[in-house]
Amino acid sequence: MKKFATAIVMKETPIKKELVDQLIAELGIKDFAKATIREVKQVAAKAEQASGVEFIKMEMGIPGLPAAQVGVDAQVKALQDGIAHSYPDIQGYPELKKQASRFVKAFIGLDVAPEGCVPVSGSMQGTFASFLTCSQASRQKDTVLFIDPGFPVQKMQLQVMGVKYETFDVYDFRGEKLRPKLESYLKQGNICAIVYSNPNNPAWICLNEQELEAIGSLATQYDVIVMEDLAYFAMDFRKDLSVPFQPPYQPSVGRYTDNYILLISGSKAFSYAGERIGVTCISNKLFHRHYDDLAQRYEGLPFGLVFSTRMLYALSSGTSHSAQYAMAAMLRAATDGEYDFRREVSIYGERAHKLKEIFCRHGFHVVYDKDLDEPVADGFYFTIGYKQMTSGQLAKELMYYGVSAICLITTGSHQEGLRVCTSFIEDHQYAQLEERMQIFEANN
């Protein structure tokens, strides 16, 4: 009696594979694992248009909520009052500097003087100017160290300015393992700055006080500047960080060293991404510190004034004047307890919880799943992997199912998987994702 093998019948994917493959080829993408956010977005948009199938877009880290009304009202009034005709002070609108200082005290518990709170055209410009200043502060310290995974564009900024960088994936170096790993780089004597985001983009892990103490003490010991990217300010939704001037506060390295720069963005916490506004907060000691190499190059100016009157002035001659009024109003309202920005953005955590459940129900796993002993928070981003698929295979395969996300390799991660952003998810798309992942699971 003959035995016949059972044929595996593949279910049709929502979008034809040939269409996606053709679009990828037309864009000249040789390795989809290394496709940029913009390239993934372009493939998704073209595939959606050609197929008529709605994409579940998870690649772009763009706020999916309305801009904070208190900011809009303040900016509109400033424009109506004629502020657009006037150049902003390179140091920033005094009221914004004052409110940024109060905000840092209220939600981080740190004392940063108003003079050290300098408005920038989004944290992107803040990191660019910070990289320039840090990399020129000491001639022998010419390399930036990233605690990855992280925001890919920051490395591109260094590539543009010709500054070297080192990087390591923090996945295997949490807790007590972090200090020796960091020190292995710092003891070489060439690191000028350490960079990380907290909460982390893309993993959404949150460095704890023990880890921040290790970073801070080593930064002091080896005279290195820490750039703390707080783009997702207070978005660890496992804790109530919403009450001004009361603990718990947003964790920060600023409690453990004077060598720090805080990058506070209006884009995510206040959904004010379009106006390109943020504040770079330089510690009081670092702001006034004189570095011999900076002094020689910039007429004896201290670190903080080199940052503002040289770097920012050369880059943009200041930050949008009316947007500074918006940021000042948003920071003031939050600090005075009139505007609970945390409540507004908590929807990202709710979306992440629902999306994780759907993916995990169909064989996916969360890549960065733990903050030491506790599950990682639900938030703006999370990470997924699928069985033995590589990042590139998974990202490309999901495109056939109308789901777009970026590969972790582009963020400096050594893990196989994707970054998922929750910001654009609509309520009706949970059912879409459930249906599509059922087909994905059946086919894989």
C-alpha positions as CSV (number, residue, x, y, z in Angstrom):
1,M,0.0,0.0,0.0
2,K,1.5,3.3,-1.1
3,K,1.8,6.2,1.4
4,F,1.3,9.7,0.0
5,A,2.8,12.8,1.6
6,T,0.2,15.3,2.6
7,A,0.6,18.5,0.6
8,I,0.9,21.7,2.5
9,V,-1.5,24.2,1.0
10,M,-0.3,27.8,1.4
11,K,-3.0,30.3,2.1
12,E,-3.0,33.4,-0.1
13,T,-1.3,36.4,1.4
14,P,-3.3,39.7,1.6
15,I,-0.7,41.3,-0.8
16,K,0.9,39.4,-3.6
17,K,4.5,38.5,-3.0
18,E,5.5,39.4,-6.5
19,L,4.2,43.0,-6.0
20,V,6.3,43.5,-2.8
21,D,9.4,41.9,-4.3
22,Q,9.1,44.1,-7.4
23,L,8.8,47.3,-5.3
24,I,11.8,46.4,-3.2
25,A,13.8,45.7,-6.3
26,E,12.7,49.0,-7.9
27,L,13.9,50.9,-4.9
28,G,17.3,49.2,-5.1
29,I,17.1,47.6,-1.7
30,K,19.7,44.8,-1.8
31,D,19.2,43.6,1.8
32,F,15.8,44.3,3.4
33,A,17.3,43.7,6.9
34,K,19.2,47.0,6.4
35,A,16.3,49.0,4.8
36,T,15.9,52.4,6.5
37,I,12.7,53.5,8.1
38,R,12.0,55.8,5.1
39,E,12.6,52.9,2.6
40,V,10.2,50.5,4.5
41,K,7.6,53.3,4.6
42,Q,8.0,53.9,0.9
43,V,7.5,50.2,0.0
44,A,4.5,50.0,2.3
45,A,2.9,53.1,0.8
46,K,3.5,51.9,-2.8
47,A,2.2,48.4,-2.0
48,E,-0.9,49.8,-0.3
49,Q,-1.6,52.0,-3.3
50,A,-1.1,49.3,-5.9
51,S,-3.0,46.6,-4.1
52,G,-5.8,48.6,-2.4
53,V,-5.1,46.7,0.8
54,E,-4.7,48.8,3.9
55,F,-1.3,48.5,5.6
56,I,-0.9,48.2,9.3
57,K,2.0,50.7,9.6
58,M,4.4,50.1,12.5
59,E,7.7,51.4,11.1
60,M,7.6,55.1,11.8
61,G,8.0,56.6,15.2
62,I,5.6,59.5,14.6
63,P,3.1,60.6,17.3
64,G,-0.4,59.4,16.6
65,L,-2.2,61.8,18.9
66,P,-3.3,65.5,18.5
67,A,-0.7,68.1,19.5
68,A,-1.2,69.4,23.1
69,Q,-3.8,72.2,22.8
70,V,-2.1,74.3,25.5
71,G,0.9,74.5,23.2
72,V,-1.1,75.2,20.0
73,D,-2.9,78.1,21.7
74,A,0.3,79.6,23.0
75,Q,2.0,79.4,19.7
76,V,-0.9,80.8,17.8
77,K,-1.1,83.8,20.2
78,A,2.6,84.4,19.8
79,L,2.3,84.5,16.1
80,Q,-0.7,86.8,16.2
81,D,1.2,89.1,18.5
82,G,3.9,89.4,15.8
83,I,6.7,87.2,17.2
84,A,7.4,85.8,13.7
85,H,9.3,88.9,12.6
86,S,11.8,88.6,15.4
87,Y,14.9,86.4,15.6
88,P,14.9,84.3,18.8
89,D,17.7,84.8,21.3
90,I,20.3,82.1,20.7
91,Q,20.1,81.1,24.4
92,G,16.4,80.8,24.1
93,Y,13.2,82.5,25.2
94,P,13.6,83.3,28.9
95,E,10.2,81.9,29.9
96,L,11.0,78.6,28.2
97,K,14.3,78.4,30.0
98,K,12.6,79.0,33.3
99,Q,9.9,76.5,32.7
100,A,12.3,73.8,31.5
101,S,14.3,74.2,34.7
102,R,11.1,73.9,36.7
103,F,10.0,70.8,34.7
104,V,13.3,69.0,35.3
105,K,12.9,69.7,39.0
106,A,9.3,68.6,39.1
107,F,9.6,65.4,37.1
108,I,13.2,64.3,37.4
109,G,14.1,65.8,40.8
110,L,17.3,67.5,39.5
111,D,18.4,71.1,39.8
112,V,19.4,72.5,36.4
113,A,19.6,76.3,36.2
114,P,17.6,78.1,33.5
115,E,20.8,79.2,31.8
116,G,21.6,75.5,31.1
117,C,18.2,74.8,29.5
118,V,18.7,75.7,25.8
119,P,15.9,75.2,23.3
120,V,16.7,73.3,20.1
121,S,14.9,72.4,16.9
122,G,13.9,69.0,18.3
123,S,16.2,66.6,20.1
124,M,17.7,65.7,16.8
125,Q,19.4,69.1,16.7
126,G,20.2,68.8,20.3
127,T,22.1,65.5,19.8
128,F,23.9,66.9,16.7
129,A,25.1,70.0,18.6
130,S,26.0,67.9,21.7
131,F,28.0,65.4,19.5
132,L,29.9,68.3,18.0
133,T,30.7,69.9,21.4
134,C,31.6,66.6,23.2
135,S,33.8,65.4,20.4
136,Q,35.8,68.6,20.3
137,A,36.1,69.0,24.1
138,S,39.3,66.9,24.4
139,R,41.6,66.1,21.5
140,Q,42.4,62.5,22.6
141,K,38.7,61.7,23.2
142,D,37.3,61.4,19.7
143,T,34.8,58.5,20.0
144,V,31.2,58.3,21.1
145,L,29.9,55.1,22.8
146,F,26.3,53.9,22.2
147,I,24.5,51.7,24.7
148,D,22.4,50.0,22.0
149,P,19.9,49.3,20.6
150,G,19.1,52.9,19.8
151,F,17.9,55.6,17.4
152,P,19.7,54.8,14.0
153,V,19.8,58.5,12.9
154,Q,22.2,59.4,15.8
155,K,24.8,57.2,14.2
156,M,24.1,58.9,10.9
157,Q,24.7,62.3,12.5
158,L,28.2,61.1,13.6
159,Q,28.8,59.8,10.1
160,V,27.9,63.2,8.6
161,M,30.3,65.0,11.0
162,G,33.1,62.4,10.7
163,V,33.1,61.4,14.3
164,K,34.0,57.8,15.3
165,Y,31.7,55.7,17.5
166,E,31.6,52.3,19.3
167,T,28.5,50.4,20.2
168,F,27.4,47.3,22.1
169,D,24.0,45.6,22.5
170,V,22.9,45.9,26.1
171,Y,20.8,42.7,25.8
172,D,23.4,40.6,27.6
173,F,24.8,43.2,29.9
174,R,22.0,44.3,32.2
175,G,22.3,44.8,35.9
176,E,25.8,44.0,37.4
177,K,27.1,43.1,34.0
178,L,26.8,46.7,32.7
179,R,29.6,48.3,34.7
180,P,32.5,46.0,33.5
181,K,31.2,46.1,29.9
182,L,31.2,49.9,30.0
183,E,34.6,50.1,31.7
184,S,36.1,47.9,29.0
185,Y,35.5,50.8,26.6
186,L,36.1,53.7,28.9
187,K,39.5,52.6,30.1
188,Q,40.9,52.9,26.5
189,G,40.7,56.7,27.0
190,N,39.2,57.6,23.7
191,I,35.5,57.9,24.7
192,C,34.1,61.4,24.9
193,A,30.4,60.7,25.4
194,I,28.0,57.8,26.3
195,V,24.6,57.8,24.6
196,Y,21.4,55.9,25.4
197,S,17.6,56.4,25.5
198,N,15.5,55.8,28.6
199,P,12.9,54.3,28.0
200,N,14.7,52.7,25.1
201,N,14.0,53.1,21.5
202,P,13.3,50.4,20.2
203,A,13.4,47.8,23.0
204,W,11.4,49.9,25.6
205,I,13.7,48.6,28.4
206,C,14.3,51.1,31.2
207,L,17.7,51.3,32.8
208,N,17.2,51.1,36.6
209,E,18.9,53.1,39.3
210,Q,21.7,50.5,39.8
211,E,22.6,50.7,36.1
212,L,22.4,54.5,36.0
213,E,24.6,54.7,39.1
214,A,27.2,52.5,37.3
215,I,27.0,54.8,34.2
216,G,27.3,57.9,36.3
217,S,30.1,56.9,38.5
218,L,32.1,55.6,35.5
219,A,31.4,58.9,33.6
220,T,32.9,60.8,36.6
221,Q,35.9,58.4,37.0
222,Y,36.8,58.5,33.3
223,D,35.7,62.1,32.7
224,V,33.1,61.2,30.0
225,I,29.9,63.1,29.2
226,V,26.6,61.2,29.4
227,M,23.9,62.2,26.8
228,E,20.6,60.9,28.2
229,D,18.0,60.9,25.5
230,L,14.6,61.3,27.2
231,A,12.5,61.4,24.0
232,Y,9.9,59.2,25.6
233,F,9.8,61.1,28.9
234,A,8.1,59.4,31.8
235,M,6.6,56.8,29.6
236,D,7.4,53.8,31.8
237,F,3.8,53.1,32.5
238,R,4.5,50.6,35.2
239,K,5.1,53.5,37.5
240,D,3.1,56.7,38.2
241,L,5.5,59.4,37.1
242,S,2.8,62.0,36.5
243,V,2.7,63.9,39.8
244,P,5.0,67.0,39.7
245,F,7.5,67.5,42.6
246,Q,6.7,64.1,44.1
247,P,8.5,60.8,43.7
248,P,8.8,58.5,41.9
249,Y,10.7,60.6,39.4
250,Q,11.9,59.9,35.9
251,P,15.1,57.9,36.4
252,S,18.2,59.8,35.4
253,V,22.0,59.6,35.4
254,G,22.0,63.1,36.7
255,R,21.7,61.8,40.2
256,Y,25.0,60.1,39.9
257,T,27.3,62.4,38.0
258,D,27.7,66.1,37.0
259,N,28.8,65.2,33.5
260,Y,25.4,65.0,31.9
261,I,23.2,66.4,29.1
262,L,19.5,65.7,29.2
263,L,17.6,65.8,25.8
264,I,13.9,66.6,26.4
265,S,11.7,66.5,23.3
266,G,8.3,68.0,22.6
267,S,7.6,65.4,19.9
268,K,6.3,62.4,21.9
269,A,5.3,63.6,25.3
270,F,3.4,66.5,23.9
271,S,2.8,65.2,20.4
272,Y,4.4,68.4,19.1
273,A,6.7,66.7,16.5
274,G,5.8,68.9,13.6
275,E,7.1,72.1,15.1
276,R,10.6,70.7,15.9
277,I,11.0,71.8,19.4
278,G,12.9,70.4,22.4
279,V,15.2,71.5,25.2
280,T,18.8,70.4,25.9
281,C,19.5,70.6,29.6
282,I,23.2,70.8,30.5
283,S,24.2,70.2,34.1
284,N,25.3,73.3,36.0
285,K,28.8,72.1,36.4
286,L,29.3,71.0,32.8
287,F,27.7,74.2,31.5
288,H,30.4,76.3,33.2
289,R,33.3,73.9,32.7
290,H,36.3,75.1,30.6
291,Y,38.0,72.5,28.4
292,D,41.4,73.5,27.1
293,D,40.7,72.4,23.6
294,L,37.3,74.1,23.4
295,A,38.8,77.3,24.9
296,Q,41.6,77.3,22.4
297,R,39.2,76.9,19.5
298,Y,36.3,79.1,20.7
299,E,37.9,82.1,22.4
300,G,38.0,80.7,25.9
301,L,34.2,80.0,26.1
302,P,32.9,77.3,28.6
303,F,31.2,74.2,27.4
304,G,27.6,75.6,27.6
305,L,28.3,78.7,25.6
306,V,30.2,76.8,23.0
307,F,27.1,74.6,22.7
308,S,24.7,77.5,22.2
309,T,26.7,80.5,20.8
310,R,28.9,78.4,18.4
311,M,27.2,75.1,17.6
312,L,23.6,76.1,17.6
313,Y,24.3,79.5,16.1
314,A,26.2,77.9,13.2
315,L,23.5,75.2,12.7
316,S,20.3,77.3,12.7
317,S,20.8,80.7,14.3
318,G,18.3,79.6,17.0
319,T,15.0,77.7,17.3
320,S,11.6,78.6,15.9
321,H,10.5,81.6,18.1
322,S,6.8,80.7,18.2
323,A,7.5,77.1,18.9
324,Q,9.4,78.1,22.0
325,Y,6.3,79.8,23.3
326,A,4.4,76.6,22.8
327,M,7.0,74.5,24.6
328,A,7.1,77.0,27.5
329,A,3.3,76.8,27.9
330,M,3.3,73.0,27.8
331,L,6.1,72.6,30.3
332,R,4.5,75.2,32.6
333,A,1.1,73.5,32.5
334,A,2.6,70.1,33.2
335,T,4.7,71.4,36.1
336,D,1.8,73.3,37.6
337,G,-0.4,70.1,37.5
338,E,-2.8,71.6,35.0
339,Y,-1.9,69.3,32.1
340,D,-1.4,65.5,32.6
341,F,0.7,64.7,29.6
342,R,1.2,61.1,30.9
343,R,-2.5,60.4,30.7
344,E,-2.6,61.6,27.1
345,V,0.1,59.3,25.9
346,S,-0.8,56.3,28.0
347,I,-2.8,55.0,25.0
348,Y,0.5,53.9,23.5
349,G,0.9,51.4,26.4
350,E,-2.6,50.1,25.9
351,R,-2.0,49.6,22.2
352,A,1.3,47.8,22.9
353,H,-0.5,45.4,25.3
354,K,-3.1,44.4,22.7
355,L,-0.6,44.1,19.8
356,K,1.7,41.9,21.9
357,E,-1.2,39.6,22.7
358,I,-2.1,39.2,19.1
359,F,1.5,38.5,17.9
360,C,2.3,36.1,20.8
361,R,-1.0,34.2,20.2
362,H,0.3,33.4,16.7
363,G,3.8,32.2,17.5
364,F,5.8,35.4,17.8
365,H,7.9,36.3,20.8
366,V,8.9,39.6,22.4
367,V,12.7,39.9,21.8
368,Y,13.6,42.4,24.6
369,D,11.1,40.9,27.0
370,K,12.5,41.7,30.4
371,D,13.8,44.6,32.5
372,L,16.0,42.3,34.7
373,D,13.4,40.4,36.8
374,E,10.2,42.1,35.5
375,P,8.4,42.2,32.2
376,V,9.4,45.1,30.0
377,A,6.8,47.9,30.0
378,D,4.2,48.4,27.4
379,G,4.8,51.6,25.5
380,F,5.5,53.5,22.2
381,Y,7.7,50.6,20.9
382,F,8.2,46.9,21.4
383,T,10.2,44.2,19.7
384,I,9.1,40.9,18.1
385,G,10.8,37.8,16.6
386,Y,9.4,34.7,14.9
387,K,11.0,31.3,15.4
388,Q,14.3,31.0,13.5
389,M,13.5,33.8,11.0
390,T,16.2,36.4,10.6
391,S,15.2,40.1,10.9
392,G,15.3,40.6,7.1
393,Q,13.2,37.5,6.4
394,L,10.6,38.4,8.9
395,A,10.3,42.1,7.9
396,K,9.9,41.1,4.2
397,E,7.5,38.3,5.0
398,L,5.3,40.5,7.0
399,M,5.1,43.0,4.1
400,Y,3.1,40.3,2.2
401,Y,0.6,40.4,5.0
402,G,0.3,44.2,4.9
403,V,2.4,44.8,8.1
404,S,5.4,47.1,8.0
405,A,8.1,47.3,10.7
406,I,11.9,47.9,10.8
407,C,14.6,45.4,11.5
408,L,16.4,45.5,14.9
409,I,19.8,45.4,13.1
410,T,19.3,49.0,12.0
411,T,19.1,50.1,15.7
412,G,22.4,48.5,16.7
413,S,20.8,45.4,18.1
414,H,22.5,42.0,17.6
415,Q,19.1,40.2,18.1
416,E,17.0,38.9,15.3
417,G,13.6,40.6,15.2
418,L,11.7,43.8,14.4
419,R,10.8,47.1,16.1
420,V,7.1,47.7,16.3
421,C,5.7,51.2,16.8
422,T,2.2,51.6,18.3
423,S,1.6,55.2,17.3
424,F,-0.4,54.7,14.1
425,I,-2.6,51.8,15.2
426,E,-6.3,52.4,14.7
427,D,-9.0,50.5,16.6
428,H,-10.2,48.6,13.6
429,Q,-6.7,47.3,12.8
430,Y,-6.6,44.9,15.8
431,A,-9.1,42.6,14.0
432,Q,-7.1,43.0,10.8
433,L,-3.9,42.0,12.5
434,E,-5.6,39.0,14.1
435,E,-6.9,37.8,10.8
436,R,-3.6,38.3,8.9
437,M,-1.5,36.7,11.6
438,Q,-3.7,33.6,11.5
439,I,-2.8,33.3,7.9
440,F,0.8,34.1,8.6
441,E,0.9,31.3,11.3
442,A,-0.7,28.8,8.9
443,N,1.8,29.6,6.2
444,N,4.8,29.5,8.5
